[in-house]
Amino acid sequence: MAPAASTHEVLGSTVTMPVEIRHARCFVAGFTADSDAVARAIESSGNGAATPRPLRIRPGRTMCMIVFVDYVDGDLGPYNEFGVCFLVEDPSRPPASRIRALRSLIGGDARALIHRLPVDGDFTLAAGRGIWGFPKTLAEFDTDHDSPTRHGRVVADDQLIVDLTVRPGIRVPDNTKDAVLNAYSQLDGVLRVTPWKLTSTAGTRTRIGGAELVLGDHPIAEELRSLKLGRHALMTSSVDRLTMTFEDPTVLG
């Protein structure tokens, strides 16, 4: 007999796990960043104990992913999301060699730490913080996921965080094979890891470079400046349609 699904109460509604996202679309730009600066940013949000290490793809450099997501149909309702994510290593394992780090990056199986996560919905804000410990905050969005050139602008407290433009890439085959990613989050000094299953992707385009990033004057923008991002994106991607599920998190410390 299968175990009963876990549930969570969020703003008077019951959320049953796993949470399903039936239709979302996104675009992302990946920039190299200073590994030591990223490590300091991670430690500033942690509890000083087992915090994930930046995945070093070459000496002194790691990856910072800047992503806009439009959740069209899902269990948490429709909303927009902006994320600042770092590629990291499992803190319980020895540091990866450069070769293993590059294999993780190319193979798409590197772990990610969700460092900043503005959204534009109260329900997803409460669910994200209460269930998974995702560092969600409220913001205002102006996005274009329909044009060949994707564009996203996010503002909080009347201050620009980022303005990102992603140019079209080369079409890659659709994917219907499940892929489980492990997403770390840190909130109020608690480290969690959440299994995040991608069940399908369609309309994916990717390329080397292809991004224009403008940083504003919001504290998140200032933090991004402190990471010494590369002048040009290492890669960009866009996805017209993806489906995924989020499981319950595991508290690590």
C-alpha positions in Angstrom: 0.0 0.0 0.0 1.5 3.3 -1.0 2.1 5.8 1.8 -0.3 8.7 2.0 0.8 11.9 0.3 2.0 14.6 2.6 0.1 17.9 2.8 0.9 21.5 3.9 -1.5 24.3 4.8 -0.8 27.5 3.0 -2.9 30.6 3.5 -6.0 28.5 4.3 -5.5 26.1 1.4 -4.1 22.5 1.4 -1.1 21.8 -0.8 -0.6 18.1 -1.6 2.8 16.8 -2.5 4.3 16.4 -4.9 3.5 19.8 -6.4 2.9 19.6 -10.1 3.8 22.2 -12.7 1.9 21.3 -15.9 3.1 24.2 -18.0 5.9 26.6 -17.4 8.3 28.5 -19.7 11.7 30.1 -19.0 14.8 31.7 -20.3 18.2 31.7 -18.6 21.7 33.2 -18.9 24.7 31.5 -17.3 27.7 33.8 -16.3 30.9 32.8 -14.7 31.5 34.4 -11.3 34.2 34.7 -8.7 34.2 31.6 -6.6 35.3 33.3 -3.4 32.7 36.0 -3.8 30.0 33.4 -4.4 31.1 31.4 -1.4 30.8 34.5 0.8 27.3 35.1 -0.6 26.3 31.5 0.2 27.8 31.7 3.7 25.9 35.0 4.4 22.6 33.2 4.1 23.6 30.0 5.9 24.1 28.8 9.4 27.9 28.7 9.3 27.9 24.8 9.2 27.4 22.6 6.2 26.9 25.1 3.4 27.3 23.9 -0.2 30.6 24.8 -2.0 30.6 26.6 -5.4 31.3 24.2 -8.2 34.6 25.5 -9.7 34.6 25.0 -13.4 38.1 26.6 -13.7 40.5 28.2 -11.2 38.7 30.9 -9.2 35.5 30.7 -11.3 32.1 29.1 -10.8 28.6 29.5 -12.5 25.8 32.0 -11.6 22.5 31.3 -13.4 20.1 34.2 -13.9 16.6 32.9 -14.9 13.1 34.1 -15.5 10.2 31.6 -15.3 6.6 32.0 -16.2 4.4 29.4 -14.3 1.4 29.2 -16.6 -0.4 26.2 -15.0 0.5 24.6 -11.8 -0.7 23.7 -8.3 0.5 27.0 -6.9 -1.3 29.0 -9.5 0.1 31.3 -12.3 3.0 33.6 -11.3 6.3 35.0 -12.5 9.7 34.2 -10.9 13.2 35.5 -11.1 16.1 33.4 -9.8 19.7 33.9 -8.9 21.2 30.3 -8.7 24.7 29.0 -8.1 26.0 25.7 -9.3 27.3 23.9 -6.1 28.7 20.7 -4.8 27.3 18.4 -2.2 28.9 19.6 1.1 29.2 16.1 2.4 31.6 15.0 -0.4 35.2 16.0 -1.1 35.7 18.9 -3.6 35.3 17.9 -7.2 38.2 17.9 -9.6 38.1 20.4 -12.5 37.3 17.5 -14.9 34.5 16.2 -12.8 33.1 19.8 -12.4 33.1 20.3 -16.1 31.4 16.9 -16.7 28.7 18.0 -14.2 28.2 21.3 -16.0 28.1 19.7 -19.5 25.9 16.8 -18.4 23.4 19.0 -16.7 23.5 17.1 -13.4 25.2 19.8 -11.3 23.4 20.8 -8.1 22.0 24.3 -7.8 21.6 26.5 -4.8 18.6 28.9 -5.1 20.1 32.1 -3.7 17.5 34.8 -4.6 14.0 34.2 -5.7 11.6 37.2 -6.2 8.0 36.3 -7.3 4.9 38.2 -8.0 2.3 36.1 -6.1 1.4 36.0 -2.4 0.4 32.3 -2.4 3.6 31.1 -4.1 5.6 33.3 -1.7 4.0 31.7 1.3 4.3 28.1 -0.1 7.9 28.6 -1.3 9.1 29.9 2.0 7.0 27.6 4.2 7.3 24.3 2.4 10.8 24.4 0.8 12.6 27.2 2.5 13.0 29.0 -0.9 14.1 32.6 -0.3 11.1 34.1 -2.1 10.3 37.8 -1.9 7.8 40.0 -3.7 8.6 41.9 -6.8 7.1 43.4 -10.0 7.7 41.8 -13.4 7.7 42.9 -17.1 8.5 39.9 -19.2 8.3 38.7 -22.8 8.3 34.9 -23.3 6.6 35.0 -26.7 9.0 36.8 -29.0 12.1 35.0 -30.4 14.2 37.4 -28.3 13.2 36.9 -24.7 13.2 39.8 -22.2 12.7 40.1 -18.5 12.7 43.1 -16.2 12.2 42.8 -12.4 11.7 45.6 -9.9 11.3 45.5 -6.1 10.8 48.5 -3.7 10.8 50.8 -6.8 14.4 49.7 -7.5 15.5 47.8 -10.6 17.0 44.4 -9.9 17.9 43.3 -13.4 16.9 43.8 -17.0 17.8 40.7 -19.1 17.6 40.1 -22.8 18.3 36.6 -24.3 18.7 36.2 -28.1 17.5 33.1 -29.9 19.6 30.0 -29.9 19.8 26.7 -31.9 16.8 24.4 -31.5 17.5 21.2 -29.6 15.4 18.0 -29.5 12.4 17.9 -27.1 12.9 15.7 -24.1 10.4 13.4 -22.4 12.8 11.6 -20.1 12.6 12.3 -16.4 15.5 14.1 -14.9 15.8 14.6 -11.2 17.8 17.7 -10.0 18.6 18.5 -6.4 18.0 22.1 -5.4 19.5 23.5 -2.2 17.8 26.4 -0.4 18.8 28.4 2.7 16.3 30.4 4.7 16.6 31.6 8.3 19.9 29.7 8.6 18.3 26.3 7.7 19.8 24.3 4.7 17.4 22.1 2.8 17.6 20.1 -0.4 14.5 19.4 -2.6 14.2 16.8 -5.4 13.0 18.7 -8.5 11.9 16.4 -11.3 11.8 17.7 -14.9 9.3 15.4 -16.7 9.4 17.0 -20.2 10.8 20.0 -22.1 9.7 21.3 -25.5 10.8 24.2 -27.7 14.3 24.5 -26.2 16.9 26.7 -27.8 20.4 27.2 -26.6 23.6 29.0 -27.6 27.0 30.3 -26.5 26.6 33.9 -25.3 23.5 35.7 -26.4 22.6 37.7 -23.3 22.5 41.4 -22.4 22.3 42.0 -18.7 21.7 45.4 -17.0 22.0 45.6 -13.3 19.9 48.1 -11.3 20.4 49.7 -7.9 18.5 47.2 -5.8 20.5 45.3 -3.1 20.3 42.1 -5.2 21.8 44.0 -8.1 24.6 45.3 -5.9 25.2 41.7 -4.7 25.4 40.5 -8.3 28.0 43.2 -9.0 30.1 42.0 -6.1 30.2 38.5 -7.7 32.4 39.9 -10.6 30.3 38.3 -13.3 31.9 37.7 -16.7 31.4 40.5 -19.2 29.6 38.1 -21.5 27.3 35.1 -20.8 28.9 31.7 -21.1 25.6 30.3 -22.4 21.9 31.1 -22.7 18.8 28.9 -23.2 15.0 29.3 -23.5 12.3 26.7 -23.1 8.8 27.2 -24.5 7.2 24.5 -22.4 8.3 22.4 -19.5 6.6 20.2 -16.9 8.0 19.3 -13.5 7.2 18.3 -9.9 8.6 19.4 -6.6 8.9 16.9 -3.7 9.1 17.5 0.0 12.5 18.9 1.1 15.0 17.3 3.4 16.5 19.4 6.2 20.3 19.1 6.2 21.2 21.5 9.0 
